[in-house]
Amino acid sequence: MVLASVSLRRDIPQAKVLAYTAERIHARDSLAEVVAITETEPSPDNPRHQFVAKLFAEQKIRIVPLNHVEGFAEELRLRLN
């Protein structure tokens, strides 16, 4: 699993790098999981958010907003035990 933090407000280049990285990882390991921790849910009325969400969906990158990190951590803990 790869975890990365990406700001939907200002990190479009970082989002592109993560998408490229995910593509390369999936080429070697199709079962690898890539997760982006974001400051908020992508807003449907924000073009920048929607660009990143689409980019991540194309590369099977899961988006976990900060307000869901505890639930994600618990999910991960259960999977690892």
C-alpha positions in Angstrom: 0.0 0.0 0.0 1.1 3.5 -0.8 -0.2 6.4 1.2 0.3 10.0 0.1 -1.1 13.4 1.2 -2.4 15.6 -1.6 -3.9 19.1 -1.2 -6.9 19.5 -3.5 -6.5 23.2 -3.2 -3.0 23.6 -4.6 -1.2 20.4 -5.4 -2.2 19.6 -9.0 1.4 18.8 -10.0 1.7 16.5 -7.0 -1.6 14.8 -7.9 -0.2 14.2 -11.4 3.0 12.7 -10.0 1.0 10.4 -7.7 -1.2 9.3 -10.6 1.9 8.5 -12.7 3.5 6.7 -9.7 0.3 4.6 -9.2 0.3 3.7 -12.9 3.9 2.4 -12.6 3.1 0.6 -9.4 0.0 -1.1 -10.9 2.0 -2.1 -13.9 4.2 -4.2 -11.6 1.6 -5.2 -9.0 -2.0 -5.0 -10.0 -3.1 -5.7 -6.4 -1.2 -2.8 -4.9 -3.4 -0.1 -3.2 -2.7 3.6 -3.5 -4.4 6.0 -1.2 -4.4 9.8 -1.2 -5.2 11.6 2.0 -6.8 14.9 1.2 -7.9 17.9 3.4 -11.5 17.5 2.3 -13.9 15.5 0.0 -13.6 16.6 -3.6 -16.3 19.1 -4.2 -18.6 18.4 -7.2 -18.7 22.1 -8.1 -15.0 22.7 -8.0 -13.2 22.0 -11.3 -9.8 21.5 -9.7 -11.2 19.0 -7.3 -13.0 17.2 -10.1 -9.9 17.0 -12.2 -8.0 15.4 -9.3 -10.8 13.0 -8.5 -11.1 11.9 -12.1 -7.3 11.5 -12.4 -7.2 9.4 -9.3 -10.2 7.3 -10.3 -8.5 6.5 -13.6 -5.4 5.2 -11.7 -7.5 3.5 -9.0 -6.3 5.8 -6.3 -8.6 5.9 -3.3 -9.3 9.3 -1.8 -9.6 9.5 2.0 -10.4 12.9 3.4 -8.9 13.9 6.7 -12.3 13.6 8.5 -12.4 9.9 7.5 -8.8 9.0 8.4 -9.7 7.4 11.8 -12.2 5.1 10.1 -9.6 4.3 7.4 -7.0 3.6 10.1 -9.4 1.2 11.8 -10.3 -0.5 8.5 -6.6 -0.9 7.9 -5.9 -2.2 11.4 -8.6 -4.9 11.0 -7.2 -5.9 7.6 -3.7 -6.3 9.0 -4.7 -8.4 12.0 
